Every structure is written in C-alpha cells, then in structure tokens.
Amino acid sequence: MKQPTLGVHMIIRNEEARLANCLASIQPIADEIVVVDTGSTDRSVEIAKQFGAAVVCSTWQDDFAKARNEGISLAGTDWILVLDADEELTDGQNEIKAFLQETSADVCTIQLENWTGLQPEDRTFYEAERLFRNRCGFYYKGIIHEQLVRNDNMRQEGGLKARIGKSLIRVQHYGYLPAVIQEKQTARRNLGLIQKALELDPKDTFHFYNLGVTCCQLGMWEQAKEAFEVSLQDCPVSAPYRATLVRDLAKLLHALELYDKGRALLLTELLHYSDYAELHVVLGMIERSQGMMDLAYASFQAALEVKPAGSYVTDAGMNSYVPQVHMADIDKHKGRWARAEERYSASLEECPGYIPAAIGLADLLQLQGEKDATIAQRLLQLMTPTDSILLYKAAYALSLCGAYEAALSVLPEDRIQASDEAWVRLCLMQTERYPWAAGRAQQQIRLLQQAQSAAREEAKDTAMIRTEGEREADTEAEATILDMAVIDWSLSEWRIGARLPDALVTVLGEQSRVYLQMEARLFHYGLQSSEDGADPGAANPATDEGGAASKEARANEAALSALAVRLCERAAECGWKKLVLQMKAAGLITTRQSAGILYRSGYRWSAADQYLELLAQDQLDADGAFELAELMYDQKLYAKSAALFDRAIQLNPQHQPSRAGAAASYLQLARNTAIQTLNSAGQLRGASQLQSHAQKLSDSTLQLMDLGWQTQRSGRERRNEHV
C-alpha cells in the first residue's frame, strides 16, 4: 500500500525569530510545505524558501480563516497538518506516516503544549484538531480563533465527530509566553478582531468566550467576567470549549475573591465534568480561601484521583504535584508536619522544579527547627544539584525561609536575572556582606542604564511602534528595579559607616538632594549609636523659630518622610532593625510607621513597644490594635487580646480579622474556664457534660483558625521575632 503524503500548512507574518525552528522540526515528515505570508517585512519569506516551502503572498484581510483556506486550497498531499510559526514538533515524527496509513479517521487531534512561562509547571495541555484528510470537504471558519469544519455535502453518516482519531504528534507552542505576547501585541490585535466578529454574529458564545480570555490577558477583569458569564449563559453543554470556559470563569472568580459565586459554579459544573482535575483544584483553592479546610482537602484529593483526560485544556500537574502542595499546606497549617513533609517531597519528586513545593518544604523544615545546612541538603536531595536552574530555585526557597548563608552557597551566578538581584542582595546584607551588596547594586544600575540607552537607539533605527500603556509598563518596571538598587546601595554604604559615593549621587540626579539630607540627618543622630537612638523630641528642621513651617519646607519634609519609610521597610527586611528605630528618633518616621514596619518584618516584640507607647497616648489605630492583639493571643494572654481586638472593632467595625480574633479569644477564655472548673470539680455530677462543652469550644477555635485571620509569617520573619 502506498504511504500517504503529508503537507504542513501555516500562515505567517514577521516570524523570522521563530520560523526556522518550526520548519526544522517538521522537515523530516513534510512532503510539502505551504506558507501563506500576509505581509512580512523581515526575513520570514526568505527563511521559508530556504526550507523548500511554497510561499503564497496574500493581503491580510483581518480574517484568519480566509488566510488558512487560501493555503489549504493549494494542498497536493493526502493529509494536511496545520501549524503556527511559534510551534515546534517534539514527538511523533517517526510514527506519523505509519499511523496515517492505518487510521480510518478523517480528522485527527494532536497534543498541544502551550508554554505560558519559563518553568516546567508553566504549561497548558490540550488536544486540537489540526490533522485532516485533503479533498474531504474540510475548511476553516471564523475570522479569529478559526475552527475546522466540514462541508455539509461531504459529511458522512454520524457527522464529523464520528471519525476522529488521536495522533501521536506532540507540538510545543511558545506564542503565549509573556514576552512573545508583548512583542507581537497579540492580545490587542485579538481584541479588535473579536469585536469585529461579534458585530457580525452578536450571539456567538464562542466569540464571547474568546473575548473573556483576551480581556484577561489585558488585565480587564470585570469585562472578562462579564464576557465569560454571557458565553456560559447560552453555551450548550456539548460545546467543546465549554469545560474550559467553566475553568477560566472559576479561576477569575477566585482571583476577584467572589468565592461563593465560584464555589456554586463549580459544584454545579462538576456534575458534567467530574473527570476534569483542574476544576477540583480550583474548587479546593476557593474552599481554602473560605476557611473550609477539610472540604478543600477533599477537593484536592479528588483531583489526585482523576486520571489524565486529554480532551480537557489543563495546566501541568493538576492531578499530581499541584494538589499535593495544596494538601501539604493544609497539613502544615493543621500541625500534621510529617504528612506535610511527605506531600511536599512527593510533589518535588514528581516535578523537581516546582517552586511552591520547594518553598513549602523549606519553610516547614525551618518551622520544625532544622538547621539551615539540613534544610539545604534536603532540598538538594530532591532537586538535582547538577541542574543550575534547580539550584537557583533551591537558593530562592532557602532565602525565603531565612537560610541566607545556605542560599548563597548553592546559588549559581549564571542563573541570576535582573529581577532576582533584589533578593540576592538581601542575602548578602543579611550575612553582612555589605560591600558585595553595594557592588551588585552598582553593577545592576550600570547594566540597566546601558540597556535603556540601547533600547532607545533600537527604537529610533527600527521605528518601533509601541502603545503608550506598554511603554509606561516597561518604564515602571525598570524604575522599580532601579529604585531598589539605589536603596540597597545606599543602605549598604551607610551600614558600614560610609557616606554616599559620588557615583551614586550622580545616578540619583535631582533626587540626590533628598538622599543627602537623609544622610546628614541620620549621621547627625548617630547611625552607629545605641538601639534607643537620639532624642525623638529634637527640633524638626521643617519648622522655623516661630514654629510656622513654610510650604517648601513642608514639601521637603514630606519627601524625606516618604523616602524614610521605603528605606526602613527595606532595612528591616534586610536585618537592620536598628535603622528603623533611628529613623524614628530622628523624626523621619512616626511611631505608628515604625511599629508597622517592624511588625511586618517579624520584629514583633520591638513593634509591641511602639504599639504600647501609642496605646498609652490613646493613638492606637485599628490595624495597630489588631497586631498588638495578635501578639497577645499568641502568648495566650486571651483577656488582653480580646480587649485589643474589641478596640480594633470599635475603631473599624469592618475589620474582619479582628472580629475573628475576638471570637477566638473569647472561645479560648471560655475553654480555659471550663477546664479550670473541671480540674476543681473532679468527679462531681455534670463533669462529663462540661468536658464535652470544653471539647466543642476547642473544635470551634480550630475552625476559626482555618479562616486565616492571623498574619502569615515566613521563616524569614519568624527568625526576626527572636532577634
């Protein structure tokens, strides 16, 4: 029997960065390559011809189906495989011809693996109908997100679905990587085409679904929710995209904290899609957010028990290492530490690069009192120490649990990206390597300035057109990185008693005036002095002898105060608690600001001193009362915590964590009273009933703890509590 021929068809436009890899992957199996070019201005056409492709130059008419069909009409092979330029074949090349010779199907699916990030877990899998017989009436329909359909005159009994096969072809798609989406402005282009499609067919539920997806990509959350809900309202249960629509809507409702609505949706839809693991995971996440820990645990367990189903669009690990980590988190919260360690370890064994598992395990081991070297050794046993990417992830997990020396010892320099520099410098400052931290900050600033200069020149040379929003987003991201590098450089210099170097002053430009004033004030108040700092009642430079502050002086003092808060937040994070107290002593931050910064960084006892000072002055606000109450609660001083939680509620009746804290405090007081009565009552009549009440009080307290009202502290912050 003659072996069937296979043609690969694609449409392209300015794809020179990706096209060669795609064509190289299909060249061994393609008897024909047909490329429809819709207006490339780069080397795309040249590259396609180098691989022997027949290139058709076509005018782009805002219609993907029309471009697809133009290429298909030229097909001379028995079978057609449709690909995009940002896709590559990874499996099935050796088996595909034999499969096509044996199958009775008219159309076959391929497995698509969409990369949405750079990590193994950043993948979405689904089956797509991309492989079909030529001259059997197949064509594409839809100006965007085009769908394969069949001419009614050529349908056989049973329709299109009666003869679908599953091929062994596996394709990796890189078009959803954030950098690619931004470069190609995919979401903005799609939005315009979808709106055009809805004008032509305003009731098409598939268009509304795709509108929701595109709005999510653009950060238009409310519009996405509305589009998803409109789509779901009239979408038939048999629609192939409906399960994915439910998934995406549920995830969005969870992100928008519409938990009741999301849970109701999933409980209903799981009647249709009980074998969809990701729906069970999202349900568990919603239930966990609502404090329904036992129900959440059961939902994650249900996801583990689901067998993989290729018919659903699903993120990686949804029936394995992802629910394992969620269950481990609950086990840790419940004090089931041995079980939590087993689940974190199982997750890392399944996916050694899964960073939530690494972070969770490192934090758990620190919570159990393990030494940093032991934590590092345990992570490396599970994360392949010969792989530099996994070493980087292990280092990051170690830094979050406060094992800074261990993190630096395993961190591979070649894997450090610009966005990582801040936590690397944090490790250096926490281990008192201040000159190294200053040097890295200076180096990052220099590289960033060089990259900005090169980008400006490239934009001039290529007449690159970018939206104002995209330019602002890039500028904001770069400004954040630059700002943190400047702060770290300044703190590192001050920490060793040095003044700001000229190179840093030059980088600061106009902002240097505020930094230099800050430096003068700090050194005047003794940067290396005792914990108590200087007299907080010293004269404020913003006031003149008559006590009337000028407008300029007030603006200057406001700028100093804003900078002081940012410096203190970073200093506390990097282990320099003393600077926060000195900033307060110098009048640069308030007592309330110093208390909040110290509390959030884990220095809770130092923060308590500040809060008690405010309490004595009747200046303690709701958030401060809650944080002081939380500390009292953890010390089992329930009468004091109850009074402070009540104060927070009086100041802010909508402060829900304080309401939960007050309830927990009163339950603990009632339980303690019951236990004390039992201890004194002995075998008196009614003791067994009182004991039952005491147990119910304990159970109710545990249920309250599941609501997550308490501040969650990382290993890094837990360590600071004992400093």
Secondary structure, 3 states (H helix, E strand, C coil): CCCCCEEEEEEECCCCCCHHHHHHHHCCCCCEEEEEECCCCCCHHHHHHHCCCEEEECCCCCCHHHHHHHHHCCCCCCEEEECCCCEEEEECCCCHHHHHHHCCCCEEEEEEEEECCCCCCCEEEEEEEEEEECCCCEEEECCCCCEEEECHHHCCCCCHHHHEEEEEEEEEECCCCHHHHHHHCHHHHHHHHHHHHHHHCCCCHHHHHHHHHHHHHCCCHHHHHHHHHHHHHHCCCCCCCHHHHHHHHHHHHHHCCCHHHHHHHHHHHCCCCCCCHHHHHHHHHHHHHCCCHHHHHHHHHHHHHCCCCCCCCEECCCCCHHHHHHHHHHHHHCCCHHHHHHHHHHHHHHCCCCHHHHHHHHHHHHHCCCCHHHHHHHHHHHCCCCCHHHHHHHHHHHHHCCCHHHHHHHCCHHHCCHHHHHHHHHHHHHCCCHHHHHHHHHHHHHHHHHHHHHHHHHHHHHCCCCCHHHHHHHHHHHHHHHHHHHHHHHHHHHHCCCCCCHHHHHHHHHHHHHHHHHHHHHHHCCCCCCCCCCCCCCCCCCCCCCCCCCHHHHHHHHHHHHHHHHHHHHHHHCCCHHHHHHHHHCCCCCHHHHHHHHHHCCCHHHHHHHHHHHHHCCCCCHHHHHHHHHHHHHCCCHHHHHHHHHHHHHHCCCCHHHHHHHHHHHHHHHHHHHHHHHHHHCCCCCHHHHHHHHHHHHHHHHHHHCCCCCCCCCHHHHHHCCC
